[in-house]
Amino acid sequence: MEGPDETISVTAEVATLLREVVEADGYASASDAIRDALLARSQDVDLGGYTPEEISRLADEGIASGLGHMSLEDIQREGFRRAGVPFPER
């Protein structure tokens, strides 16, 4: 992919399929069809009920809050405790 108006290479078969989707579904461009396909794919990922925007905001808040006092193992133990699952001892 390149620059602001990114370019991708696809096989002839994918290019044909993409043209068919653009025509059949009334997309203005192949870019619009690809965007919608990627957005639909991203919705297949379990985000725990959060939207991608909420996760981004929460991540930004976490980074801005600075370093915490818990070790990685403490965080993992707490996550397992909240999930009601025994922590796997190493």
N, C-alpha and C positions, 0 to 999 in steps of 0.2 A: 504494500500500500504506500502511496506517496502523497505528500502535500495536502493542502486544505481541501481540494477537490480530489479525494483519494481515488486511485485507480486500482482495480483488482483484475487478476486474470482467472478465467474459468474455462473449463473444457467446452467444446462445441455442444455437447449434450446439455450441460448446465445452462449455457447461453440460450439454447432453444427453449428449455423449460422456463427460464426467466422471462423470455419474450412472451410465451404463452400466458404466464401468470399476469404480466403487466396488461396484456390485452384483455384477458378474461375477467380480471378483477378490477379493471378501470384505474390502475395506478397511472400517475402522471409520468413516472420514470422507473427504471430498474432500481435506482437508489431507494425510492420510496418502498418498493416491494421488499428489498433486502432489509431495510430498516425495520419494517413491520415484522418480518420473519425473525430478526434478531431480538426484537422486543418480545415477541411471543415466546421465543426460546428462553429468554431471561425469566419469564414468568413461570417456566417449568421448574425453576430452582426454588427449593423450599427456603424462604427467607424468614421463617418463623412468624409470619403474619405482618412483617414490616415491608414497606415499599422500598425499592432501591434508593429513593430520595431520603427516606427516614434513616436507612442504614448509613448512607453517606453523611448525613447530619450528625448521627450518633458517633460515627468514627471521628469526625472533625472535633466534636465535643470532647471525646476521650483523649485525643492528641493534645488539644488545648489545655486539658486539665493537668497535664504534666505526669511525672512518674508517680506511681502508686507505692504503697508500702507492702504489698503482697508479692511473694515470689510466684513464679509460674506454677510451681507445684501447689501452692496454696490456692491459686485461682482454679486450677484443675480440680482439686479436692472439693472446693466449694461448688463448682459446676456439677460434679457427680453427686454431691450431697443434695443439691436442689432438684436434680433429676431423680433422686431416690435410687441411685445405682451405686453399688460398692465401688470404691476407688481401687483400680487394679494395682496391687503392690508389685514392685519391680524386683 
